[in-house]
Each structure stands twice: as C-alpha cells, then as structure tokens.
Amino acid sequence: MKKSPIAILAASCASAVAFAAPANTNKAGSDFGASVFVSAQQTDNALKSKEDKISELQNQLGATVFAAYENDYIALNSDYSLSEMRYEKDSQQARTSTVGRTDFTLGKPHHSFDLNISHSLQKLPKFSGALDLEENNDEKQVLSVQPGFRTRITPVDNFFINATATEVEYRFEEQKNSSRRGGTVGLVHGFSAVDSLTVYVSQTDITFDFNPDVDYKQTMAVVAFDTRLRKINYRIEAGQSRTDSSRLGVSDDPYYVFQLNYDAGYNQLTFAFNQQVTDSSRGFDAGTMPGEIASGSDVTADQVDQVLLRHAELRWSSGALCGRCDFYISAYRDEHEYQSLDRNEERFGAALGLNYQLSRNARVGANISRADQDLMSSINQNKYTLDQLTAYYNYSFVNGLNIRLFATEYKRSAEASIDEYSELRAGITVGYRF
C-alpha cells in the first residue's frame, strides 16, 4: 500500500471524532489511559532446544494505550501494546513488536449511513509448528473500512448495502500481503423486538500483491437468524460460498456459522462453530482468549493458498465456585484444508484456570493448557503436543502500581525428537497505569 494503514486509521478516526464529538457526549462511556511495564524473566532454555540449553535473563520493556468512547454518533474501542524483549546472552535478536486492535463506528442503528473501521496488529508464527522464537514470528496487520447505507422499506423490513475495503500486510513475509474489495446487499425482517431474519448476498475480489496467480473471487448467498434475550443471544447463518480462480477454477462450498452467548451473572458460556473459505493471508481470527491456549488457531503457512476452515470453540467462566474465586475452561478445534497445496492441518487446544482473591488488592492463580497439532502432507507428517502450566501472584497498589510474580513450565513432545523441548521460565513484572 502507498500509505500506512495506521496513518489511514488515525486520520479517519480523528476526522470522524472531530465531526461527531461536540454534541451529546456520554461522559460515563469514556475511558482513556496508558500504562508502562518492565519484566525480568529467567529461562533455562532460551532457544527451546532439546540439547545445548542456554540459561538466560530476558528483560521486557513495554507500554500500552487504550481508549473507550461513545456518544450519540460514534463508538470507539482501542487497545495497543508496544514491547521489546532484550536478551542477556544475545540468544536472539531484540525486536520491537506492537499488538492490539481498534474498532470504530460512526453512525448508530437508527441512522441511514454508517462507517465501520477496524484495525488489528497480531503476532503469529510464520509457519505451523514453529517454535516461539523471534525469528519464527511475524506480525499481521489488517485494516478494514466499511461504509454502509440502510433504509426502512416497510414497518418490519430494512434494506442495507455495504462496501468493504480490506488490506492485509505482513511485517516480514510481504509475499503474503493481500487486498480485498467487495460489497454486500441484503434485507432484514424483524419478527419481534428480539428476533430477526437476514438475507444477503456478497461478492469480494481478493488480490495478492506478489502472487497474482492466486487471486480469486468469492460470491456468497446467506440466510441468518438472530435472537437476543435477556440472558442468552445466538446467531445462525447458513448459505453457499462460490470461489473462482485461474488456478483452481470454480468451487462451491457450504458456509455456516453458529454463535451462542449465555450470561447468567455468575456464569458465562460461549459456544461457536463455523465453516468458511479463507486464505493463508487473511487467515481467521479465532475467539480464544489471548494467553489461554498456546499456539493459537489462526491460519499460518509459508505459502499463499485458499483454505477451507472449520472452527469450533467453547468457553465457560464462573464466579459461583466461591465468593472470592473465578474459574474458566475453554477449548477449540480447527481443521484447515488447503485447496492447492498438498497439506491439511488439525488442531485441538484446551485450557482451564482458577484465581483466588486473597484481599482487595492481591490475587493468586494458576492455569494449564494443552495444544495438539497434526500437519499432514505427501512428503511428511508432523505431530506435536505442547503443555503449559503457569502459576502467578498479582498485587495492585491504590496509586496505579501493580506487581506480578509468575512461573511457567513448558513441555513439547513430538514424533520427531528433534522438535521436543522443555523450559522453565520465572520472573517478575512491574507495571504502572496512568
């Protein structure tokens, strides 16, 4: 792209805020701030190797900024973190990384026009099964702009049309960059105040900056049903996806989505599954919480290809076990079917955690996770399991200072013994919120 996605995002949001902010600001819906942190971590296996382990002190410096704002015209949620890890024995090259997300909306449901802008920065492995080292990680940046128009055509029917432009950029592997241009047109029929039926069709042209032979066009026709009750809401989508490319020709695949959220105060439950055609540039942003399950479920590959992805996830969190504790359990399963490359992947991950409030300012907790991956191709088959166990203690002072003590054990087993390792990491993180 000619211009940085961050620059475009900042300019768009700033212009919209300047236009919409003066009137009817909801002060209670505003929250802005920043924090800084420093972490010292001692590891007994800096390169995550089976032999020749290196014991090393690793220091991390970082800062975060966040903003939440809403009034009668706009809604903004933004959270970014900038950090750098420094290595005492130069086991790896120091690298500065940024992760985070912004969601910005100009216009409310009762307005005829709206504009949605989203931006995300995500750190992910360059290829499946990669060890979590700086040289094996990349950063994916996604900027999406979606203007839309809606109008009521009967007392219970609304017509809508949207245009979408999305740019995907990789910090290091630029050959995976892609662009998306498309539009959606549809009709929403309201059965009641809590139920609605949506019918829509969409078409998107996907182009790759460095791999034009992989370009494809995707057309979709979908029916969706929504229900939103006091404690439970769910959405069901079903339809057909057609992709057309010079490499693969025309392919028709079922498309479906199911999303359920249940909130009963002390207990929250989320369940979702879907099937969609995507590609190894755009990937898929799985809903599992960061840090819960190692080796997250986004699509990762060293080559660009269309991917038929099936994803399912479940998460239950509860505060009902005792008055001072919180508990969660989560799991996901993925299947990635590459359409031209000779490879398929299956992934399964599960995690559970518990934290206990010792006092108003102090908490202690632990979590455990397991991630299994099976990569199959005609030339090799790679299976591995990564287990992770973490224990921590947090203390928050009234002046914004907080301290975290932690210890984590990793153990990876694999069919190829050279891919196995174990690591023990412990340290302290001190942060301050402004």
KOLRONU-719473 format. One record per residue (C-alpha): residue in one letter; chain; x, y, z; residue number from 1. Coordinates in steps of 0.25 Angstrom, whole numbers, plus 5000, padded with zeros to 4 digits. Example, Ala and Ser with C-alpha at 12.3 -4.5 7.8 and 13.67 -1.06 7.14 Angstrom:
2
{r->A c->A x->5049 y->4982 z->5031 k->1}
{r->S c->A x->5055 y->4996 z->5029 k->2}
This chain:
434
{r->M c->A x->5000 y->5000 z->5000 k->1}
{r->K c->A x->5004 y->5014 z->4997 k->2}
{r->K c->A x->5001 y->5019 z->5011 k->3}
{r->S c->A x->5002 y->5012 z->5025 k->4}
{r->P c->A x->4989 y->5006 z->5030 k->5}
{r->I c->A x->4991 y->5012 z->5043 k->6}
{r->A c->A x->4992 y->5026 z->5037 k->7}
{r->I c->A x->4979 y->5024 z->5030 k->8}
{r->L c->A x->4973 y->5019 z->5042 k->9}
{r->A c->A x->4977 y->5030 z->5051 k->10}
{r->A c->A x->4973 y->5041 z->5040 k->11}
{r->S c->A x->4959 y->5034 z->5038 k->12}
{r->C c->A x->4956 y->5033 z->5053 k->13}
{r->A c->A x->4961 y->5047 z->5056 k->14}
{r->S c->A x->4953 y->5053 z->5045 k->15}
{r->A c->A x->4940 y->5046 z->5050 k->16}
{r->V c->A x->4942 y->5049 z->5065 k->17}
{r->A c->A x->4945 y->5064 z->5061 k->18}
{r->F c->A x->4932 y->5064 z->5053 k->19}
{r->A c->A x->4923 y->5056 z->5063 k->20}
{r->A c->A x->4929 y->5058 z->5077 k->21}
{r->P c->A x->4923 y->5072 z->5081 k->22}
{r->A c->A x->4909 y->5068 z->5083 k->23}
{r->N c->A x->4903 y->5060 z->5094 k->24}
{r->T c->A x->4915 y->5053 z->5099 k->25}
{r->N c->A x->4913 y->5042 z->5109 k->26}
{r->K c->A x->4923 y->5044 z->5119 k->27}
{r->A c->A x->4920 y->5031 z->5126 k->28}
{r->G c->A x->4924 y->5023 z->5114 k->29}
{r->S c->A x->4938 y->5029 z->5113 k->30}
{r->D c->A x->4951 y->5023 z->5118 k->31}
{r->F c->A x->4965 y->5027 z->5113 k->32}
{r->G c->A x->4979 y->5023 z->5119 k->33}
{r->A c->A x->4992 y->5018 z->5117 k->34}
{r->S c->A x->5002 y->5009 z->5125 k->35}
{r->V c->A x->5016 y->5005 z->5125 k->36}
{r->F c->A x->5023 y->4992 z->5129 k->37}
{r->V c->A x->5036 y->4985 z->5131 k->38}
{r->S c->A x->5038 y->4970 z->5133 k->39}
{r->A c->A x->5050 y->4962 z->5137 k->40}
{r->Q c->A x->5050 y->4947 z->5133 k->41}
{r->Q c->A x->5059 y->4936 z->5135 k->42}
{r->T c->A x->5059 y->4924 z->5126 k->43}
{r->D c->A x->5067 y->4911 z->5126 k->44}
{r->N c->A x->5065 y->4908 z->5111 k->45}
{r->A c->A x->5065 y->4921 z->5103 k->46}
{r->L c->A x->5065 y->4915 z->5089 k->47}
{r->K c->A x->5055 y->4904 z->5093 k->48}
{r->S c->A x->5064 y->4893 z->5089 k->49}
{r->K c->A x->5065 y->4878 z->5093 k->50}
{r->E c->A x->5081 y->4879 z->5094 k->51}
{r->D c->A x->5090 y->4890 z->5098 k->52}
{r->K c->A x->5081 y->4898 z->5106 k->53}
{r->I c->A x->5084 y->4913 z->5109 k->54}
{r->S c->A x->5081 y->4919 z->5123 k->55}
{r->E c->A x->5078 y->4934 z->5121 k->56}
{r->L c->A x->5072 y->4946 z->5127 k->57}
{r->Q c->A x->5062 y->4953 z->5118 k->58}
{r->N c->A x->5057 y->4967 z->5120 k->59}
{r->Q c->A x->5044 y->4972 z->5114 k->60}
{r->L c->A x->5040 y->4987 z->5113 k->61}
{r->G c->A x->5026 y->4992 z->5109 k->62}
{r->A c->A x->5015 y->5002 z->5108 k->63}
{r->T c->A x->5000 y->5001 z->5106 k->64}
{r->V c->A x->4990 y->5011 z->5102 k->65}
{r->F c->A x->4975 y->5009 z->5102 k->66}
{r->A c->A x->4962 y->5017 z->5099 k->67}
{r->A c->A x->4947 y->5015 z->5100 k->68}
{r->Y c->A x->4938 y->5026 z->5096 k->69}
{r->E c->A x->4923 y->5027 z->5092 k->70}
{r->N c->A x->4913 y->5037 z->5089 k->71}
{r->D c->A x->4900 y->5039 z->5080 k->72}
{r->Y c->A x->4908 y->5038 z->5068 k->73}
{r->I c->A x->4921 y->5029 z->5070 k->74}
{r->A c->A x->4927 y->5018 z->5077 k->75}
{r->L c->A x->4942 y->5015 z->5079 k->76}
{r->N c->A x->4949 y->5004 z->5086 k->77}
{r->S c->A x->4964 y->5003 z->5084 k->78}
{r->D c->A x->4976 y->4996 z->5091 k->79}
{r->Y c->A x->4990 y->4995 z->5087 k->80}
{r->S c->A x->5003 y->4990 z->5094 k->81}
{r->L c->A x->5017 y->4992 z->5089 k->82}
{r->S c->A x->5028 y->4984 z->5095 k->83}
{r->E c->A x->5043 y->4979 z->5093 k->84}
{r->M c->A x->5050 y->4967 z->5099 k->85}
{r->R c->A x->5065 y->4968 z->5102 k->86}
{r->Y c->A x->5073 y->4956 z->5103 k->87}
{r->E c->A x->5085 y->4956 z->5113 k->88}
{r->K c->A x->5093 y->4946 z->5105 k->89}
{r->D c->A x->5089 y->4950 z->5091 k->90}
{r->S c->A x->5082 y->4937 z->5089 k->91}
{r->Q c->A x->5072 y->4944 z->5080 k->92}
{r->Q c->A x->5072 y->4958 z->5073 k->93}
{r->A c->A x->5064 y->4968 z->5080 k->94}
{r->R c->A x->5051 y->4972 z->5073 k->95}
{r->T c->A x->5040 y->4983 z->5076 k->96}
{r->S c->A x->5026 y->4978 z->5074 k->97}
{r->T c->A x->5013 y->4984 z->5074 k->98}
{r->V c->A x->4999 y->4977 z->5076 k->99}
{r->G c->A x->4985 y->4982 z->5078 k->100}
{r->R c->A x->4972 y->4985 z->5072 k->101}
{r->T c->A x->4963 y->4997 z->5069 k->102}
{r->D c->A x->4948 y->4997 z->5066 k->103}
{r->F c->A x->4942 y->5010 z->5062 k->104}
{r->T c->A x->4928 y->5013 z->5057 k->105}
{r->L c->A x->4922 y->5026 z->5052 k->106}
{r->G c->A x->4906 y->5025 z->5052 k->107}
{r->K c->A x->4896 y->5017 z->5060 k->108}
{r->P c->A x->4886 y->5007 z->5056 k->109}
{r->H c->A x->4875 y->5017 z->5055 k->110}
{r->H c->A x->4884 y->5025 z->5045 k->111}
{r->S c->A x->4883 y->5023 z->5030 k->112}
{r->F c->A x->4898 y->5024 z->5028 k->113}
{r->D c->A x->4909 y->5018 z->5036 k->114}
{r->L c->A x->4924 y->5015 z->5035 k->115}
{r->N c->A x->4932 y->5004 z->5042 k->116}
{r->I c->A x->4947 y->5004 z->5043 k->117}
{r->S c->A x->4955 y->4993 z->5049 k->118}
{r->H c->A x->4970 y->4991 z->5050 k->119}
{r->S c->A x->4978 y->4980 z->5057 k->120}
{r->L c->A x->4992 y->4976 z->5059 k->121}
{r->Q c->A x->4994 y->4961 z->5062 k->122}
{r->K c->A x->5007 y->4954 z->5065 k->123}
{r->L c->A x->5007 y->4940 z->5060 k->124}
{r->P c->A x->5016 y->4928 z->5055 k->125}
{r->K c->A x->5022 y->4929 z->5041 k->126}
{r->F c->A x->5018 y->4914 z->5039 k->127}
{r->S c->A x->5011 y->4903 z->5046 k->128}
{r->G c->A x->5018 y->4897 z->5058 k->129}
{r->A c->A x->5029 y->4908 z->5059 k->130}
{r->L c->A x->5036 y->4909 z->5072 k->131}
{r->D c->A x->5032 y->4922 z->5079 k->132}
{r->L c->A x->5045 y->4930 z->5075 k->133}
{r->E c->A x->5047 y->4944 z->5070 k->134}
{r->E c->A x->5052 y->4938 z->5056 k->135}
{r->N c->A x->5040 y->4929 z->5055 k->136}
{r->N c->A x->5029 y->4940 z->5057 k->137}
{r->D c->A x->5023 y->4950 z->5048 k->138}
{r->E c->A x->5013 y->4962 z->5050 k->139}
{r->K c->A x->5000 y->4962 z->5042 k->140}
{r->Q c->A x->4993 y->4976 z->5041 k->141}
{r->V c->A x->4979 y->4977 z->5036 k->142}
{r->L c->A x->4971 y->4990 z->5033 k->143}
{r->S c->A x->4957 y->4989 z->5028 k->144}
{r->V c->A x->4948 y->5001 z->5024 k->145}
{r->Q c->A x->4933 y->4998 z->5022 k->146}
{r->P c->A x->4923 y->5009 z->5019 k->147}
{r->G c->A x->4908 y->5006 z->5019 k->148}
{r->F c->A x->4894 y->5010 z->5016 k->149}
{r->R c->A x->4881 y->5005 z->5021 k->150}
{r->T c->A x->4867 y->5009 z->5020 k->151}
{r->R c->A x->4853 y->5004 z->5025 k->152}
{r->I c->A x->4844 y->4999 z->5013 k->153}
{r->T c->A x->4833 y->4994 z->5022 k->154}
{r->P c->A x->4830 y->4995 z->5037 k->155}
{r->V c->A x->4837 y->4982 z->5039 k->156}
{r->D c->A x->4847 y->4981 z->5027 k->157}
{r->N c->A x->4860 y->4989 z->5025 k->158}
{r->F c->A x->4869 y->4989 z->5013 k->159}
{r->F c->A x->4884 y->4991 z->5014 k->160}
{r->I c->A x->4896 y->4991 z->5005 k->161}
{r->N c->A x->4911 y->4992 z->5010 k->162}
{r->A c->A x->4924 y->4993 z->5003 k->163}
{r->T c->A x->4937 y->4987 z->5008 k->164}
{r->A c->A x->4952 y->4990 z->5006 k->165}
{r->T c->A x->4962 y->4982 z->5014 k->166}
{r->E c->A x->4977 y->4982 z->5014 k->167}
{r->V c->A x->4986 y->4971 z->5020 k->168}
{r->E c->A x->5000 y->4973 z->5022 k->169}
{r->Y c->A x->5011 y->4965 z->5028 k->170}
{r->R c->A x->5023 y->4971 z->5034 k->171}
{r->F c->A x->5034 y->4962 z->5029 k->172}
{r->E c->A x->5027 y->4952 z->5019 k->173}
{r->E c->A x->5022 y->4962 z->5010 k->174}
{r->Q c->A x->5019 y->4952 z->4999 k->175}
{r->K c->A x->5007 y->4948 z->5007 k->176}
{r->N c->A x->5001 y->4962 z->5006 k->177}
{r->S c->A x->4987 y->4963 z->5000 k->178}
{r->S c->A x->4975 y->4973 z->4997 k->179}
{r->R c->A x->4960 y->4971 z->4997 k->180}
{r->R c->A x->4950 y->4979 z->4991 k->181}
{r->G c->A x->4935 y->4976 z->4991 k->182}
{r->G c->A x->4921 y->4979 z->4995 k->183}
{r->T c->A x->4908 y->4973 z->5002 k->184}
{r->V c->A x->4894 y->4975 z->4999 k->185}
{r->G c->A x->4882 y->4970 z->5008 k->186}
{r->L c->A x->4869 y->4970 z->5015 k->187}
{r->V c->A x->4866 y->4970 z->5030 k->188}
{r->H c->A x->4852 y->4965 z->5034 k->189}
{r->G c->A x->4848 y->4967 z->5049 k->190}
{r->F c->A x->4839 y->4957 z->5055 k->191}
{r->S c->A x->4839 y->4964 z->5068 k->192}
{r->A c->A x->4847 y->4973 z->5077 k->193}
{r->V c->A x->4857 y->4961 z->5079 k->194}
{r->D c->A x->4856 y->4952 z->5067 k->195}
{r->S c->A x->4860 y->4956 z->5052 k->196}
{r->L c->A x->4863 y->4949 z->5039 k->197}
{r->T c->A x->4874 y->4954 z->5030 k->198}
{r->V c->A x->4876 y->4950 z->5015 k->199}
{r->Y c->A x->4889 y->4955 z->5008 k->200}
{r->V c->A x->4898 y->4953 z->4996 k->201}
{r->S c->A x->4912 y->4958 z->4995 k->202}
{r->Q c->A x->4924 y->4958 z->4985 k->203}
{r->T c->A x->4938 y->4960 z->4988 k->204}
{r->D c->A x->4951 y->4961 z->4979 k->205}
{r->I c->A x->4963 y->4956 z->4986 k->206}
{r->T c->A x->4977 y->4960 z->4980 k->207}
{r->F c->A x->4991 y->4957 z->4985 k->208}
{r->D c->A x->5002 y->4967 z->4983 k->209}
{r->F c->A x->5013 y->4957 z->4980 k->210}
{r->N c->A x->5005 y->4945 z->4976 k->211}
{r->P c->A x->4995 y->4949 z->4965 k->212}
{r->D c->A x->4993 y->4935 z->4960 k->213}
{r->V c->A x->4986 y->4932 z->4974 k->214}
{r->D c->A x->4975 y->4943 z->4972 k->215}
{r->Y c->A x->4961 y->4939 z->4974 k->216}
{r->K c->A x->4947 y->4944 z->4974 k->217}
{r->Q c->A x->4937 y->4940 z->4985 k->218}
{r->T c->A x->4922 y->4941 z->4984 k->219}
{r->M c->A x->4913 y->4937 z->4996 k->220}
{r->A c->A x->4898 y->4936 z->4998 k->221}
{r->V c->A x->4894 y->4934 z->5012 k->222}
{r->V c->A x->4881 y->4934 z->5021 k->223}
{r->A c->A x->4883 y->4938 z->5036 k->224}
{r->F c->A x->4874 y->4937 z->5048 k->225}
{r->D c->A x->4877 y->4945 z->5061 k->226}
{r->T c->A x->4871 y->4944 z->5075 k->227}
{r->R c->A x->4875 y->4954 z->5086 k->228}
{r->L c->A x->4868 y->4951 z->5100 k->229}
{r->R c->A x->4872 y->4956 z->5114 k->230}
{r->K c->A x->4882 y->4945 z->5117 k->231}
{r->I c->A x->4884 y->4938 z->5104 k->232}
{r->N c->A x->4886 y->4942 z->5090 k->233}
{r->Y c->A x->4890 y->4934 z->5078 k->234}
{r->R c->A x->4892 y->4935 z->5063 k->235}
{r->I c->A x->4891 y->4925 z->5052 k->236}
{r->E c->A x->4896 y->4927 z->5038 k->237}
{r->A c->A x->4895 y->4917 z->5026 k->238}
{r->G c->A x->4898 y->4918 z->5011 k->239}
{r->Q c->A x->4907 y->4915 z->5000 k->240}
{r->S c->A x->4921 y->4921 z->4996 k->241}
{r->R c->A x->4926 y->4920 z->4982 k->242}
{r->T c->A x->4941 y->4923 z->4979 k->243}
{r->D c->A x->4946 y->4925 z->4965 k->244}
{r->S c->A x->4961 y->4926 z->4962 k->245}
{r->S c->A x->4970 y->4923 z->4950 k->246}
{r->R c->A x->4978 y->4913 z->4958 k->247}
{r->L c->A x->4966 y->4905 z->4964 k->248}
{r->G c->A x->4955 y->4908 z->4955 k->249}
{r->V c->A x->4941 y->4909 z->4961 k->250}
{r->S c->A x->4938 y->4903 z->4975 k->251}
{r->D c->A x->4925 y->4902 z->4983 k->252}
{r->D c->A x->4925 y->4900 z->4998 k->253}
{r->P c->A x->4915 y->4901 z->5009 k->254}
{r->Y c->A x->4916 y->4913 z->5018 k->255}
{r->Y c->A x->4911 y->4913 z->5032 k->256}
{r->V c->A x->4912 y->4920 z->5046 k->257}
{r->F c->A x->4906 y->4918 z->5059 k->258}
{r->Q c->A x->4909 y->4927 z->5071 k->259}
{r->L c->A x->4903 y->4926 z->5085 k->260}
{r->N c->A x->4906 y->4935 z->5097 k->261}
{r->Y c->A x->4899 y->4932 z->5111 k->262}
{r->D c->A x->4901 y->4941 z->5123 k->263}
{r->A c->A x->4894 y->4938 z->5136 k->264}
{r->G c->A x->4902 y->4947 z->5145 k->265}
{r->Y c->A x->4912 y->4937 z->5152 k->266}
{r->N c->A x->4913 y->4928 z->5139 k->267}
{r->Q c->A x->4916 y->4932 z->5125 k->268}
{r->L c->A x->4916 y->4922 z->5114 k->269}
{r->T c->A x->4921 y->4924 z->5099 k->270}
{r->F c->A x->4920 y->4913 z->5088 k->271}
{r->A c->A x->4922 y->4915 z->5073 k->272}
{r->F c->A x->4926 y->4907 z->5061 k->273}
{r->N c->A x->4927 y->4911 z->5046 k->274}
{r->Q c->A x->4932 y->4907 z->5033 k->275}
{r->Q c->A x->4937 y->4917 z->5023 k->276}
{r->V c->A x->4946 y->4919 z->5011 k->277}
{r->T c->A x->4958 y->4928 z->5014 k->278}
{r->D c->A x->4973 y->4928 z->5011 k->279}
{r->S c->A x->4986 y->4928 z->5018 k->280}
{r->S c->A x->4988 y->4943 z->5016 k->281}
{r->R c->A x->4975 y->4948 z->5023 k->282}
{r->G c->A x->4974 y->4935 z->5032 k->283}
{r->F c->A x->4964 y->4934 z->5043 k->284}
{r->D c->A x->4964 y->4942 z->5056 k->285}
{r->A c->A x->4960 y->4931 z->5066 k->286}
{r->G c->A x->4952 y->4935 z->5078 k->287}
{r->T c->A x->4960 y->4928 z->5089 k->288}
{r->M c->A x->4965 y->4938 z->5099 k->289}
{r->P c->A x->4980 y->4942 z->5098 k->290}
{r->G c->A x->4989 y->4934 z->5106 k->291}
{r->E c->A x->4979 y->4923 z->5110 k->292}
{r->I c->A x->4984 y->4913 z->5099 k->293}
{r->A c->A x->4998 y->4913 z->5094 k->294}
{r->S c->A x->4999 y->4913 z->5078 k->295}
{r->G c->A x->4986 y->4919 z->5075 k->296}
{r->S c->A x->4977 y->4915 z->5064 k->297}
{r->D c->A x->4979 y->4925 z->5053 k->298}
{r->V c->A x->4983 y->4920 z->5039 k->299}
{r->T c->A x->4998 y->4920 z->5037 k->300}
{r->A c->A x->5006 y->4915 z->5025 k->301}
{r->D c->A x->5019 y->4919 z->5018 k->302}
{r->Q c->A x->5011 y->4919 z->5004 k->303}
{r->V c->A x->4999 y->4926 z->5000 k->304}
{r->D c->A x->4987 y->4917 z->4997 k->305}
{r->Q c->A x->4972 y->4917 z->4999 k->306}
{r->V c->A x->4967 y->4909 z->5011 k->307}
{r->L c->A x->4954 y->4903 z->5015 k->308}
{r->L c->A x->4954 y->4905 z->5030 k->309}
{r->R c->A x->4945 y->4898 z->5040 k->310}
{r->H c->A x->4946 y->4904 z->5054 k->311}
{r->A c->A x->4939 y->4901 z->5067 k->312}
{r->E c->A x->4941 y->4907 z->5081 k->313}
{r->L c->A x->4935 y->4906 z->5095 k->314}
{r->R c->A x->4937 y->4915 z->5107 k->315}
{r->W c->A x->4931 y->4915 z->5121 k->316}
{r->S c->A x->4935 y->4924 z->5132 k->317}
{r->S c->A x->4929 y->4925 z->5146 k->318}
{r->G c->A x->4930 y->4932 z->5159 k->319}
{r->A c->A x->4920 y->4923 z->5166 k->320}
{r->L c->A x->4930 y->4913 z->5172 k->321}
{r->C c->A x->4933 y->4922 z->5184 k->322}
{r->G c->A x->4931 y->4937 z->5187 k->323}
{r->R c->A x->4946 y->4940 z->5184 k->324}
{r->C c->A x->4950 y->4932 z->5172 k->325}
{r->D c->A x->4948 y->4932 z->5157 k->326}
{r->F c->A x->4949 y->4919 z->5149 k->327}
{r->Y c->A x->4949 y->4917 z->5134 k->328}
{r->I c->A x->4950 y->4905 z->5124 k->329}
{r->S c->A x->4952 y->4907 z->5109 k->330}
{r->A c->A x->4955 y->4898 z->5097 k->331}
{r->Y c->A x->4955 y->4899 z->5082 k->332}
{r->R c->A x->4957 y->4890 z->5070 k->333}
{r->D c->A x->4961 y->4894 z->5055 k->334}
{r->E c->A x->4962 y->4887 z->5042 k->335}
{r->H c->A x->4970 y->4894 z->5031 k->336}
{r->E c->A x->4968 y->4888 z->5017 k->337}
{r->Y c->A x->4978 y->4895 z->5007 k->338}
{r->Q c->A x->4972 y->4895 z->4993 k->339}
{r->S c->A x->4984 y->4895 z->4984 k->340}
{r->L c->A x->4996 y->4892 z->4993 k->341}
{r->D c->A x->4997 y->4877 z->4998 k->342}
{r->R c->A x->4995 y->4879 z->5012 k->343}
{r->N c->A x->4984 y->4878 z->5023 k->344}
{r->E c->A x->4984 y->4882 z->5038 k->345}
{r->E c->A x->4976 y->4878 z->5050 k->346}
{r->R c->A x->4978 y->4886 z->5063 k->347}
{r->F c->A x->4972 y->4884 z->5077 k->348}
{r->G c->A x->4974 y->4893 z->5089 k->349}
{r->A c->A x->4969 y->4893 z->5103 k->350}
{r->A c->A x->4971 y->4901 z->5116 k->351}
{r->L c->A x->4966 y->4903 z->5130 k->352}
{r->G c->A x->4969 y->4913 z->5140 k->353}
{r->L c->A x->4966 y->4918 z->5154 k->354}
{r->N c->A x->4969 y->4930 z->5162 k->355}
{r->Y c->A x->4966 y->4934 z->5177 k->356}
{r->Q c->A x->4965 y->4947 z->5183 k->357}
{r->L c->A x->4974 y->4948 z->5195 k->358}
{r->S c->A x->4970 y->4962 z->5198 k->359}
{r->R c->A x->4964 y->4974 z->5191 k->360}
{r->N c->A x->4978 y->4977 z->5185 k->361}
{r->A c->A x->4984 y->4963 z->5184 k->362}
{r->R c->A x->4981 y->4951 z->5175 k->363}
{r->V c->A x->4987 y->4937 z->5173 k->364}
{r->G c->A x->4984 y->4927 z->5162 k->365}
{r->A c->A x->4989 y->4916 z->5152 k->366}
{r->N c->A x->4985 y->4912 z->5138 k->367}
{r->I c->A x->4988 y->4900 z->5130 k->368}
{r->S c->A x->4987 y->4897 z->5115 k->369}
{r->R c->A x->4990 y->4887 z->5104 k->370}
{r->A c->A x->4991 y->4889 z->5089 k->371}
{r->D c->A x->4991 y->4877 z->5079 k->372}
{r->Q c->A x->4995 y->4879 z->5065 k->373}
{r->D c->A x->4995 y->4869 z->5053 k->374}
{r->L c->A x->5001 y->4874 z->5040 k->375}
{r->M c->A x->4999 y->4864 z->5028 k->376}
{r->S c->A x->5005 y->4865 z->5014 k->377}
{r->S c->A x->5010 y->4855 z->5004 k->378}
{r->I c->A x->5025 y->4858 z->5008 k->379}
{r->N c->A x->5024 y->4858 z->5023 k->380}
{r->Q c->A x->5014 y->4857 z->5035 k->381}
{r->N c->A x->5017 y->4865 z->5047 k->382}
{r->K c->A x->5010 y->4863 z->5061 k->383}
{r->Y c->A x->5013 y->4870 z->5074 k->384}
{r->T c->A x->5007 y->4874 z->5087 k->385}
{r->L c->A x->5010 y->4886 z->5095 k->386}
{r->D c->A x->5007 y->4886 z->5110 k->387}
{r->Q c->A x->5008 y->4899 z->5118 k->388}
{r->L c->A x->5006 y->4901 z->5133 k->389}
{r->T c->A x->5006 y->4915 z->5140 k->390}
{r->A c->A x->5005 y->4920 z->5154 k->391}
{r->Y c->A x->5005 y->4935 z->5158 k->392}
{r->Y c->A x->5002 y->4945 z->5169 k->393}
{r->N c->A x->4997 y->4959 z->5166 k->394}
{r->Y c->A x->4997 y->4971 z->5175 k->395}
{r->S c->A x->4991 y->4984 z->5171 k->396}
{r->F c->A x->4994 y->4997 z->5179 k->397}
{r->V c->A x->4984 y->5008 z->5180 k->398}
{r->N c->A x->4993 y->5018 z->5173 k->399}
{r->G c->A x->4993 y->5010 z->5160 k->400}
{r->L c->A x->5005 y->5002 z->5162 k->401}
{r->N c->A x->5004 y->4987 z->5161 k->402}
{r->I c->A x->5013 y->4975 z->5162 k->403}
{r->R c->A x->5012 y->4961 z->5156 k->404}
{r->L c->A x->5021 y->4949 z->5160 k->405}
{r->F c->A x->5020 y->4937 z->5151 k->406}
{r->A c->A x->5026 y->4923 z->5148 k->407}
{r->T c->A x->5023 y->4915 z->5135 k->408}
{r->E c->A x->5027 y->4901 z->5131 k->409}
{r->Y c->A x->5026 y->4897 z->5116 k->410}
{r->K c->A x->5028 y->4883 z->5111 k->411}
{r->R c->A x->5027 y->4880 z->5096 k->412}
{r->S c->A x->5026 y->4865 z->5091 k->413}
{r->A c->A x->5027 y->4862 z->5076 k->414}
{r->E c->A x->5028 y->4850 z->5067 k->415}
{r->A c->A x->5042 y->4856 z->5062 k->416}
{r->S c->A x->5050 y->4856 z->5075 k->417}
{r->I c->A x->5058 y->4868 z->5070 k->418}
{r->D c->A x->5045 y->4876 z->5071 k->419}
{r->E c->A x->5044 y->4873 z->5086 k->420}
{r->Y c->A x->5048 y->4882 z->5097 k->421}
{r->S c->A x->5045 y->4886 z->5112 k->422}
{r->E c->A x->5046 y->4900 z->5118 k->423}
{r->L c->A x->5044 y->4906 z->5132 k->424}
{r->R c->A x->5042 y->4921 z->5132 k->425}
{r->A c->A x->5040 y->4930 z->5144 k->426}
{r->G c->A x->5040 y->4945 z->5147 k->427}
{r->I c->A x->5034 y->4958 z->5151 k->428}
{r->T c->A x->5026 y->4969 z->5144 k->429}
{r->V c->A x->5024 y->4983 z->5150 k->430}
{r->G c->A x->5014 y->4992 z->5143 k->431}
{r->Y c->A x->5008 y->5006 z->5145 k->432}
{r->R c->A x->4995 y->5011 z->5140 k->433}
{r->F c->A x->4994 y->5026 z->5138 k->434}
